[in-house]
C-alpha cells in the first residue's frame, strides 16, 4: 500500500491509503478536458457496442419505463 494525497482549492488536505493501481488510475489524467468533458464519440460507441445497443436512444428506450419517459424534447 502507498499513501495517496488529495487536496483542492479551498479544501483541507486529505490523505488516505490506497493500492498503487488505484493511485495510478486516479492520477493518470492531468488535463482538465480529460477529466470533465466526458467520453468521445468513439468511446460512447464502444460502450454501446459492449452492452449491445446501436444508439443511446435505443439503450434508453429499452431500459426506461414508459411511465416516466418525457414525451417532448428538452
N, C-alpha and C positions, 0 to 999 in steps of 0.2 A: 504494500500500500504506500501511497505517497500523499503528501498534503497538497490539496487544491485550494487556491485562494480566489475568492470572488469579491469584487467591490464595485462600486459605481458612483457616479456623481451624486452627491448628497446622501450617500448611504454609508453606514458604518462598515468597515472591513469585516468580512466574514470568512472563516476558514472551516473546512470540513475534510474528512478523509475520503478518498476515492481511489479506485484502481487506475493504473496507468492508461488502460484502454479507454476508460470513461474520460479521463483527463484529456487524452488526445482528441476524442470526439468533441468535447466541449470547446476546446480552444483551437480547432483547426480552421475555423472561419475568422479571418481578421478584417474583412471588409464589411462595411455597413450594408451594402447591397446584398451580399451573400446571406446575411442574417435576417434581412427584413423584407425583401421583395417577394420571396416565395419561389416555388419551383418554375422552371422554364416550361415552354410548351412540350418539349421532348420529354422532360421528367414527368409532366402531367400525363402524357400519353402512355409512357411506360408504366405508371401506376395504374391507369385504367386497363391497360392490356393485362397486367398482373391479376386484377380482380375480375377480368372477363367482360368488360364493357367498352364499347366503341367511343362513347362520349360521356361527359359528366352529366348531361341531361338524362341519358339512359340509366346511368347509375342511380341518380336521384329519384327518377320516376319509379324504379323498381324497389326502392327502399323507404321512401317517404309515404306514409299512408295518405290516401286521397282526402281524408277528413281534415288534415292540417295543411294541405298544399294551398298556396296563394295562387289564385287563378288569373291574376293580372301581372303585368310587368312592373318591376320596381322602378 
